[in-house]
Amino acid sequence: MFERMHHAAIIVSDYERAREFYVEKLGFPVLRENFRQERGDWKLDLKFGDGELEIFAIPGAPPRPDHPEARGLRHLAFRVEDVEKAARELEKRGIPCEPIRRDPYTGGRATFFHDPDGLPLELHE
């Protein structure tokens, strides 16, 4: 029934700051970029593998609870070939990463970083 993920959606507080982070720093290609007049917000669709990453800039959206963790989406994880190399590249772009660790269940190496609104993002081999 389910073939693969079609898209993931993120609500951000500042459209320009999020666009600069996801497009300029992380390098996601823009598929569509629209100001939705009827809602007064921006929707930015980015290419993410064979799916999409939707960025919504909604005025007045409440901040995401972080600590303690709340119910709902915990983080987004991006598969990379070499987590150490990818983390170094993010650091060069001014995006700090947590220390690399090994997942005790899969054995894969991973690290976390955050978007401008504090959403946890993961690099995983």
PyMOL commands that place a pseudoatom at each C-alpha (Angstrom):
pseudoatom trace, name=CA, resn=MET, resi=1, chain=A, elem=C, hetatm=0, pos=[0.000, 0.000, 0.000]
pseudoatom trace, name=CA, resn=PHE, resi=2, chain=A, elem=C, hetatm=0, pos=[2.671, 2.580, 0.964]
pseudoatom trace, name=CA, resn=GLU, resi=3, chain=A, elem=C, hetatm=0, pos=[5.468, 2.836, -1.588]
pseudoatom trace, name=CA, resn=ARG, resi=4, chain=A, elem=C, hetatm=0, pos=[7.695, 5.592, -0.157]
pseudoatom trace, name=CA, resn=MET, resi=5, chain=A, elem=C, hetatm=0, pos=[7.442, 8.990, 1.489]
pseudoatom trace, name=CA, resn=HIS, resi=6, chain=A, elem=C, hetatm=0, pos=[6.042, 11.670, -0.814]
pseudoatom trace, name=CA, resn=HIS, resi=7, chain=A, elem=C, hetatm=0, pos=[6.999, 14.740, 1.231]
pseudoatom trace, name=CA, resn=ALA, resi=8, chain=A, elem=C, hetatm=0, pos=[7.729, 16.143, 4.651]
pseudoatom trace, name=CA, resn=ALA, resi=9, chain=A, elem=C, hetatm=0, pos=[6.463, 19.579, 5.700]
pseudoatom trace, name=CA, resn=ILE, resi=10, chain=A, elem=C, hetatm=0, pos=[8.061, 22.111, 8.046]
pseudoatom trace, name=CA, resn=ILE, resi=11, chain=A, elem=C, hetatm=0, pos=[6.537, 25.301, 9.452]
pseudoatom trace, name=CA, resn=VAL, resi=12, chain=A, elem=C, hetatm=0, pos=[9.098, 28.073, 9.943]
pseudoatom trace, name=CA, resn=SER, resi=13, chain=A, elem=C, hetatm=0, pos=[8.998, 31.460, 11.643]
pseudoatom trace, name=CA, resn=ASP, resi=14, chain=A, elem=C, hetatm=0, pos=[10.954, 33.483, 9.070]
pseudoatom trace, name=CA, resn=TYR, resi=15, chain=A, elem=C, hetatm=0, pos=[10.637, 32.732, 5.354]
pseudoatom trace, name=CA, resn=GLU, resi=16, chain=A, elem=C, hetatm=0, pos=[13.806, 34.459, 4.141]
pseudoatom trace, name=CA, resn=ARG, resi=17, chain=A, elem=C, hetatm=0, pos=[15.957, 32.940, 6.905]
pseudoatom trace, name=CA, resn=ALA, resi=18, chain=A, elem=C, hetatm=0, pos=[14.557, 29.450, 6.243]
pseudoatom trace, name=CA, resn=ARG, resi=19, chain=A, elem=C, hetatm=0, pos=[14.965, 29.814, 2.471]
pseudoatom trace, name=CA, resn=GLU, resi=20, chain=A, elem=C, hetatm=0, pos=[18.592, 30.871, 2.910]
pseudoatom trace, name=CA, resn=PHE, resi=21, chain=A, elem=C, hetatm=0, pos=[19.231, 27.890, 5.227]
pseudoatom trace, name=CA, resn=TYR, resi=22, chain=A, elem=C, hetatm=0, pos=[17.525, 25.132, 3.205]
pseudoatom trace, name=CA, resn=VAL, resi=23, chain=A, elem=C, hetatm=0, pos=[18.327, 26.410, -0.314]
pseudoatom trace, name=CA, resn=GLU, resi=24, chain=A, elem=C, hetatm=0, pos=[21.607, 28.321, -0.012]
pseudoatom trace, name=CA, resn=LYS, resi=25, chain=A, elem=C, hetatm=0, pos=[23.321, 26.465, 2.850]
pseudoatom trace, name=CA, resn=LEU, resi=26, chain=A, elem=C, hetatm=0, pos=[21.903, 22.932, 2.541]
pseudoatom trace, name=CA, resn=GLY, resi=27, chain=A, elem=C, hetatm=0, pos=[21.531, 23.067, -1.251]
pseudoatom trace, name=CA, resn=PHE, resi=28, chain=A, elem=C, hetatm=0, pos=[17.982, 21.774, -1.759]
pseudoatom trace, name=CA, resn=PRO, resi=29, chain=A, elem=C, hetatm=0, pos=[16.788, 22.709, -5.295]
pseudoatom trace, name=CA, resn=VAL, resi=30, chain=A, elem=C, hetatm=0, pos=[13.632, 24.854, -5.491]
pseudoatom trace, name=CA, resn=LEU, resi=31, chain=A, elem=C, hetatm=0, pos=[10.702, 23.204, -7.283]
pseudoatom trace, name=CA, resn=ARG, resi=32, chain=A, elem=C, hetatm=0, pos=[8.025, 25.812, -6.545]
pseudoatom trace, name=CA, resn=GLU, resi=33, chain=A, elem=C, hetatm=0, pos=[7.882, 29.032, -4.539]
pseudoatom trace, name=CA, resn=ASN, resi=34, chain=A, elem=C, hetatm=0, pos=[4.528, 30.678, -3.908]
pseudoatom trace, name=CA, resn=PHE, resi=35, chain=A, elem=C, hetatm=0, pos=[3.068, 33.405, -1.768]
pseudoatom trace, name=CA, resn=ARG, resi=36, chain=A, elem=C, hetatm=0, pos=[-0.433, 32.214, -0.850]
pseudoatom trace, name=CA, resn=GLN, resi=37, chain=A, elem=C, hetatm=0, pos=[-2.399, 35.470, -0.791]
pseudoatom trace, name=CA, resn=GLU, resi=38, chain=A, elem=C, hetatm=0, pos=[-5.529, 33.885, 0.671]
pseudoatom trace, name=CA, resn=ARG, resi=39, chain=A, elem=C, hetatm=0, pos=[-3.525, 32.635, 3.687]
pseudoatom trace, name=CA, resn=GLY, resi=40, chain=A, elem=C, hetatm=0, pos=[-0.935, 35.392, 3.871]
pseudoatom trace, name=CA, resn=ASP, resi=41, chain=A, elem=C, hetatm=0, pos=[1.941, 32.907, 3.953]
pseudoatom trace, name=CA, resn=TRP, resi=42, chain=A, elem=C, hetatm=0, pos=[4.727, 31.446, 1.830]
pseudoatom trace, name=CA, resn=LYS, resi=43, chain=A, elem=C, hetatm=0, pos=[5.029, 27.839, 0.589]
pseudoatom trace, name=CA, resn=LEU, resi=44, chain=A, elem=C, hetatm=0, pos=[8.392, 26.701, -0.716]
pseudoatom trace, name=CA, resn=ASP, resi=45, chain=A, elem=C, hetatm=0, pos=[8.657, 23.218, -2.291]
pseudoatom trace, name=CA, resn=LEU, resi=46, chain=A, elem=C, hetatm=0, pos=[12.147, 21.738, -2.439]
pseudoatom trace, name=CA, resn=LYS, resi=47, chain=A, elem=C, hetatm=0, pos=[13.463, 18.622, -4.178]
pseudoatom trace, name=CA, resn=PHE, resi=48, chain=A, elem=C, hetatm=0, pos=[14.404, 15.982, -1.605]
pseudoatom trace, name=CA, resn=GLY, resi=49, chain=A, elem=C, hetatm=0, pos=[15.587, 12.725, -3.188]
pseudoatom trace, name=CA, resn=ASP, resi=50, chain=A, elem=C, hetatm=0, pos=[12.617, 11.392, -5.113]
pseudoatom trace, name=CA, resn=GLY, resi=51, chain=A, elem=C, hetatm=0, pos=[10.216, 13.347, -2.884]
pseudoatom trace, name=CA, resn=GLU, resi=52, chain=A, elem=C, hetatm=0, pos=[9.749, 16.884, -1.638]
pseudoatom trace, name=CA, resn=LEU, resi=53, chain=A, elem=C, hetatm=0, pos=[10.411, 18.994, 1.428]
pseudoatom trace, name=CA, resn=GLU, resi=54, chain=A, elem=C, hetatm=0, pos=[7.670, 21.603, 1.931]
pseudoatom trace, name=CA, resn=ILE, resi=55, chain=A, elem=C, hetatm=0, pos=[8.531, 24.779, 3.824]
pseudoatom trace, name=CA, resn=PHE, resi=56, chain=A, elem=C, hetatm=0, pos=[5.615, 26.857, 5.122]
pseudoatom trace, name=CA, resn=ALA, resi=57, chain=A, elem=C, hetatm=0, pos=[6.159, 30.328, 6.609]
pseudoatom trace, name=CA, resn=ILE, resi=58, chain=A, elem=C, hetatm=0, pos=[2.975, 30.894, 8.607]
pseudoatom trace, name=CA, resn=PRO, resi=59, chain=A, elem=C, hetatm=0, pos=[2.690, 34.184, 10.521]
pseudoatom trace, name=CA, resn=GLY, resi=60, chain=A, elem=C, hetatm=0, pos=[1.957, 33.664, 14.208]
pseudoatom trace, name=CA, resn=ALA, resi=61, chain=A, elem=C, hetatm=0, pos=[2.626, 29.914, 14.258]
pseudoatom trace, name=CA, resn=PRO, resi=62, chain=A, elem=C, hetatm=0, pos=[3.539, 28.852, 17.820]
pseudoatom trace, name=CA, resn=PRO, resi=63, chain=A, elem=C, hetatm=0, pos=[7.080, 27.677, 18.533]
pseudoatom trace, name=CA, resn=ARG, resi=64, chain=A, elem=C, hetatm=0, pos=[7.831, 23.949, 18.521]
pseudoatom trace, name=CA, resn=PRO, resi=65, chain=A, elem=C, hetatm=0, pos=[8.176, 22.388, 21.977]
pseudoatom trace, name=CA, resn=ASP, resi=66, chain=A, elem=C, hetatm=0, pos=[11.656, 20.943, 22.366]
pseudoatom trace, name=CA, resn=HIS, resi=67, chain=A, elem=C, hetatm=0, pos=[12.699, 19.954, 25.849]
pseudoatom trace, name=CA, resn=PRO, resi=68, chain=A, elem=C, hetatm=0, pos=[11.164, 17.866, 27.200]
pseudoatom trace, name=CA, resn=GLU, resi=69, chain=A, elem=C, hetatm=0, pos=[10.317, 16.289, 23.874]
pseudoatom trace, name=CA, resn=ALA, resi=70, chain=A, elem=C, hetatm=0, pos=[6.680, 16.585, 22.856]
pseudoatom trace, name=CA, resn=ARG, resi=71, chain=A, elem=C, hetatm=0, pos=[4.520, 14.183, 20.870]
pseudoatom trace, name=CA, resn=GLY, resi=72, chain=A, elem=C, hetatm=0, pos=[4.701, 14.451, 17.109]
pseudoatom trace, name=CA, resn=LEU, resi=73, chain=A, elem=C, hetatm=0, pos=[7.503, 14.460, 14.575]
pseudoatom trace, name=CA, resn=ARG, resi=74, chain=A, elem=C, hetatm=0, pos=[10.793, 14.115, 16.430]
pseudoatom trace, name=CA, resn=HIS, resi=75, chain=A, elem=C, hetatm=0, pos=[13.256, 15.015, 13.650]
pseudoatom trace, name=CA, resn=LEU, resi=76, chain=A, elem=C, hetatm=0, pos=[14.034, 14.651, 9.951]
pseudoatom trace, name=CA, resn=ALA, resi=77, chain=A, elem=C, hetatm=0, pos=[16.939, 12.417, 8.960]
pseudoatom trace, name=CA, resn=PHE, resi=78, chain=A, elem=C, hetatm=0, pos=[18.882, 12.753, 5.704]
pseudoatom trace, name=CA, resn=ARG, resi=79, chain=A, elem=C, hetatm=0, pos=[20.854, 9.772, 4.391]
pseudoatom trace, name=CA, resn=VAL, resi=80, chain=A, elem=C, hetatm=0, pos=[24.421, 10.613, 3.416]
pseudoatom trace, name=CA, resn=GLU, resi=81, chain=A, elem=C, hetatm=0, pos=[27.258, 8.438, 2.156]
pseudoatom trace, name=CA, resn=ASP, resi=82, chain=A, elem=C, hetatm=0, pos=[29.802, 9.700, 4.708]
pseudoatom trace, name=CA, resn=VAL, resi=83, chain=A, elem=C, hetatm=0, pos=[28.452, 11.420, 7.830]
pseudoatom trace, name=CA, resn=GLU, resi=84, chain=A, elem=C, hetatm=0, pos=[31.861, 12.774, 8.851]
pseudoatom trace, name=CA, resn=LYS, resi=85, chain=A, elem=C, hetatm=0, pos=[32.424, 14.388, 5.449]
pseudoatom trace, name=CA, resn=ALA, resi=86, chain=A, elem=C, hetatm=0, pos=[28.870, 15.800, 5.376]
pseudoatom trace, name=CA, resn=ALA, resi=87, chain=A, elem=C, hetatm=0, pos=[29.230, 17.211, 8.905]
pseudoatom trace, name=CA, resn=ARG, resi=88, chain=A, elem=C, hetatm=0, pos=[32.517, 18.903, 7.955]
pseudoatom trace, name=CA, resn=GLU, resi=89, chain=A, elem=C, hetatm=0, pos=[30.787, 20.479, 4.957]
pseudoatom trace, name=CA, resn=LEU, resi=90, chain=A, elem=C, hetatm=0, pos=[27.954, 21.791, 7.140]
pseudoatom trace, name=CA, resn=GLU, resi=91, chain=A, elem=C, hetatm=0, pos=[30.492, 23.207, 9.609]
pseudoatom trace, name=CA, resn=LYS, resi=92, chain=A, elem=C, hetatm=0, pos=[32.192, 25.061, 6.714]
pseudoatom trace, name=CA, resn=ARG, resi=93, chain=A, elem=C, hetatm=0, pos=[28.790, 26.567, 5.889]
pseudoatom trace, name=CA, resn=GLY, resi=94, chain=A, elem=C, hetatm=0, pos=[28.413, 27.810, 9.467]
pseudoatom trace, name=CA, resn=ILE, resi=95, chain=A, elem=C, hetatm=0, pos=[26.067, 25.041, 10.608]
pseudoatom trace, name=CA, resn=PRO, resi=96, chain=A, elem=C, hetatm=0, pos=[27.342, 23.383, 13.804]
pseudoatom trace, name=CA, resn=CYS, resi=97, chain=A, elem=C, hetatm=0, pos=[26.819, 19.644, 14.256]
pseudoatom trace, name=CA, resn=GLU, resi=98, chain=A, elem=C, hetatm=0, pos=[26.751, 17.522, 17.393]
pseudoatom trace, name=CA, resn=PRO, resi=99, chain=A, elem=C, hetatm=0, pos=[29.509, 14.943, 17.877]
pseudoatom trace, name=CA, resn=ILE, resi=100, chain=A, elem=C, hetatm=0, pos=[29.164, 11.951, 15.560]
pseudoatom trace, name=CA, resn=ARG, resi=101, chain=A, elem=C, hetatm=0, pos=[27.815, 8.864, 17.276]
pseudoatom trace, name=CA, resn=ARG, resi=102, chain=A, elem=C, hetatm=0, pos=[26.996, 5.289, 16.315]
pseudoatom trace, name=CA, resn=ASP, resi=103, chain=A, elem=C, hetatm=0, pos=[23.366, 4.126, 16.426]
pseudoatom trace, name=CA, resn=PRO, resi=104, chain=A, elem=C, hetatm=0, pos=[23.367, 1.185, 18.869]
pseudoatom trace, name=CA, resn=TYR, resi=105, chain=A, elem=C, hetatm=0, pos=[20.633, -0.637, 16.906]
pseudoatom trace, name=CA, resn=THR, resi=106, chain=A, elem=C, hetatm=0, pos=[21.600, -0.116, 13.251]
pseudoatom trace, name=CA, resn=GLY, resi=107, chain=A, elem=C, hetatm=0, pos=[25.332, 0.417, 13.682]
pseudoatom trace, name=CA, resn=GLY, resi=108, chain=A, elem=C, hetatm=0, pos=[25.151, 3.456, 11.385]
pseudoatom trace, name=CA, resn=ARG, resi=109, chain=A, elem=C, hetatm=0, pos=[26.958, 6.693, 12.211]
pseudoatom trace, name=CA, resn=ALA, resi=110, chain=A, elem=C, hetatm=0, pos=[24.855, 9.824, 12.738]
pseudoatom trace, name=CA, resn=THR, resi=111, chain=A, elem=C, hetatm=0, pos=[24.949, 13.423, 13.902]
pseudoatom trace, name=CA, resn=PHE, resi=112, chain=A, elem=C, hetatm=0, pos=[22.359, 16.124, 14.534]
pseudoatom trace, name=CA, resn=PHE, resi=113, chain=A, elem=C, hetatm=0, pos=[22.161, 19.796, 13.602]
pseudoatom trace, name=CA, resn=HIS, resi=114, chain=A, elem=C, hetatm=0, pos=[19.326, 22.340, 13.769]
pseudoatom trace, name=CA, resn=ASP, resi=115, chain=A, elem=C, hetatm=0, pos=[17.518, 24.639, 11.382]
pseudoatom trace, name=CA, resn=PRO, resi=116, chain=A, elem=C, hetatm=0, pos=[17.051, 28.353, 12.236]
pseudoatom trace, name=CA, resn=ASP, resi=117, chain=A, elem=C, hetatm=0, pos=[13.914, 27.556, 14.288]
pseudoatom trace, name=CA, resn=GLY, resi=118, chain=A, elem=C, hetatm=0, pos=[15.647, 24.776, 16.262]
pseudoatom trace, name=CA, resn=LEU, resi=119, chain=A, elem=C, hetatm=0, pos=[14.085, 21.851, 14.367]
pseudoatom trace, name=CA, resn=PRO, resi=120, chain=A, elem=C, hetatm=0, pos=[16.406, 18.880, 14.867]
pseudoatom trace, name=CA, resn=LEU, resi=121, chain=A, elem=C, hetatm=0, pos=[17.817, 17.501, 11.620]
pseudoatom trace, name=CA, resn=GLU, resi=122, chain=A, elem=C, hetatm=0, pos=[19.957, 14.373, 11.350]
pseudoatom trace, name=CA, resn=LEU, resi=123, chain=A, elem=C, hetatm=0, pos=[22.655, 13.126, 8.993]
pseudoatom trace, name=CA, resn=HIS, resi=124, chain=A, elem=C, hetatm=0, pos=[22.701, 9.317, 8.921]
pseudoatom trace, name=CA, resn=GLU, resi=125, chain=A, elem=C, hetatm=0, pos=[24.806, 6.806, 6.985]
for i in range(1, 125): cmd.bond("trace and resi %d" % i, "trace and resi %d" % (i + 1))
show_as sticks, trace
zoom trace
